[in-house]
Amino acid sequence: IGQVSLLHKDAAFSEYVLSQRQFFLRCNRELMSPEWIALYFQSPAGQHQLLANTSQVGVPSIARPVSYLRSIRLLIPSPELNRRFASFVGSINDSVMANRKLLMSLSTLRDNLLPRLISGQLRMAEAQTAVEKNFA
C-alpha cells in the first residue's frame, strides 16, 4: 500500500498481474498526465492521501479504494502545463528506461564473460571483441 509506479511504454513486460491490494489507474489524458498523477501520489501529500484509506481490512475494503480514490481532491495544472510537464518528465523516463536496458545488457555480458576470463577459457582480446560486437 502506498507504492506508486508508472508503467513506461517500453516496460519489461506486456502484461502485469495485480493483487487485491493494488489497482491500475488510467488517466483521462485530456485532464491529467499519468506522469503528473504518479509523481503526485509519490509525494508526501499524495502518500498521506493514499494511506488515509488503509484502516479497513477484509472483503468490504476491497471495493473501497476506487471510490476513495475518486473522492481525493487535488490541484490539476492547466492542460498546456500538464502537456509540457509530461513531455519533460517523459524524456527523463525514456532516459531511465534506456539506461536500465543498457545496464541489463552489460550485466548479462559481464555474467557471461567474467567466469570464462577468470578460468582462462577466454583471453582478454577475445572478450574485448565480444564487447565491441555487442555494443558497436
C-alpha positions as CSV (number, residue, x, y, z in Angstrom):
1,I,0.0,0.0,0.0
2,G,1.3,3.4,-0.9
3,Q,3.7,2.1,-3.6
4,V,3.2,4.1,-6.8
5,S,4.6,3.2,-10.2
6,L,4.3,4.5,-13.7
7,L,4.4,1.8,-16.4
8,H,6.6,3.0,-19.2
9,K,5.7,2.3,-22.8
10,D,8.9,0.2,-23.0
11,A,8.2,-1.7,-19.8
12,A,9.8,-5.1,-19.5
13,F,6.5,-7.0,-19.7
14,S,3.5,-6.5,-21.8
15,E,1.1,-7.7,-19.0
16,Y,1.1,-7.4,-15.3
17,V,-0.8,-9.1,-12.5
18,L,-2.3,-7.1,-9.7
19,S,-3.3,-8.3,-6.3
20,Q,-6.4,-7.3,-4.3
21,R,-4.3,-4.6,-2.6
22,Q,-3.3,-3.0,-5.9
23,F,-5.1,-1.2,-8.6
24,F,-4.4,0.1,-12.1
25,L,-5.2,3.8,-12.7
26,R,-5.7,5.1,-16.2
27,C,-5.9,8.9,-16.5
28,N,-8.0,10.9,-18.9
29,R,-5.1,12.4,-20.7
30,E,-7.1,15.5,-21.7
31,L,-7.4,16.4,-18.0
32,M,-4.2,15.0,-16.4
33,S,-1.0,13.3,-17.4
34,P,0.0,9.9,-16.0
35,E,3.4,11.4,-15.1
36,W,1.7,14.2,-13.0
37,I,-0.6,11.8,-11.0
38,A,2.2,9.3,-10.4
39,L,4.6,11.9,-9.1
40,Y,1.8,13.5,-7.0
41,F,1.0,10.1,-5.3
42,Q,4.7,9.6,-4.7
43,S,4.9,13.0,-2.9
44,P,4.4,13.3,0.9
45,A,0.9,14.9,0.4
46,G,-0.1,12.2,-2.1
47,Q,1.2,9.4,0.1
48,H,-0.8,10.8,3.0
49,Q,-4.0,10.8,0.9
50,L,-3.4,7.2,-0.3
51,L,-2.6,5.9,3.1
52,A,-5.5,7.6,4.8
53,N,-7.7,4.7,3.4
54,T,-5.7,1.8,4.8
55,S,-7.6,1.4,8.1
56,Q,-10.1,-1.1,6.9
57,V,-9.3,-4.8,6.2
58,G,-11.3,-7.7,4.8
59,V,-13.8,-8.0,2.0
60,P,-15.5,-4.6,2.4
61,S,-12.3,-2.8,1.9
62,I,-11.5,-4.4,-1.5
63,A,-14.0,-2.3,-3.4
64,R,-13.4,0.9,-1.4
65,P,-10.1,2.1,-3.0
66,V,-11.8,3.0,-6.2
67,S,-14.5,5.1,-4.6
68,Y,-12.0,6.5,-2.1
69,L,-9.6,7.4,-5.0
70,R,-12.4,9.3,-6.8
71,S,-13.0,11.3,-3.6
72,I,-9.5,12.7,-3.4
73,R,-9.2,16.3,-4.3
74,L,-6.0,17.7,-5.8
75,L,-4.8,20.6,-7.9
76,I,-4.6,19.9,-11.6
77,P,-2.5,22.1,-13.8
78,S,-3.8,23.6,-17.0
79,P,-3.9,21.2,-20.0
80,E,-0.9,23.1,-21.6
81,L,1.2,22.9,-18.4
82,N,0.3,19.3,-18.0
83,R,1.4,18.5,-21.6
84,R,4.7,20.4,-21.0
85,F,5.3,18.6,-17.7
86,A,4.5,15.2,-19.3
87,S,6.9,15.9,-22.1
88,F,9.7,16.9,-19.8
89,V,9.2,14.0,-17.3
90,G,8.6,11.6,-20.2
91,S,12.0,12.4,-21.7
92,I,13.6,11.7,-18.3
93,N,11.7,8.4,-18.0
94,D,12.8,7.5,-21.5
95,S,16.4,8.0,-20.5
96,V,15.9,6.0,-17.3
97,M,14.5,3.1,-19.3
98,A,17.3,3.3,-21.9
99,N,19.8,3.2,-19.1
100,R,18.1,0.2,-17.4
101,K,18.2,-1.7,-20.7
102,L,21.9,-0.9,-21.1
103,L,22.5,-2.0,-17.6
104,M,20.8,-5.3,-18.2
105,S,22.8,-5.9,-21.3
106,L,26.1,-5.0,-19.6
107,S,25.2,-7.2,-16.6
108,T,24.4,-10.2,-18.9
109,L,27.6,-9.6,-20.8
110,R,29.6,-9.5,-17.6
111,D,27.9,-12.6,-16.2
112,N,28.8,-14.5,-19.4
113,L,32.4,-13.3,-19.9
114,L,33.8,-12.9,-16.4
115,P,33.7,-16.6,-15.5
116,R,35.4,-17.5,-18.8
117,L,38.0,-14.8,-18.3
118,I,38.8,-16.0,-14.7
119,S,39.0,-19.6,-15.7
120,G,41.3,-18.8,-18.7
121,Q,38.8,-20.1,-21.3
122,L,38.7,-16.7,-22.8
123,R,41.5,-14.2,-23.5
124,M,41.2,-10.5,-22.9
125,A,41.4,-9.7,-26.7
126,E,38.5,-12.1,-27.4
127,A,36.5,-10.5,-24.6
128,Q,37.1,-7.1,-26.0
129,T,36.0,-8.3,-29.4
130,A,32.8,-9.7,-27.9
131,V,32.1,-6.4,-26.1
132,E,32.7,-4.3,-29.3
133,K,30.4,-6.7,-31.3
134,N,27.6,-6.3,-28.7
135,F,27.9,-2.5,-28.3
136,A,29.0,-1.3,-31.7
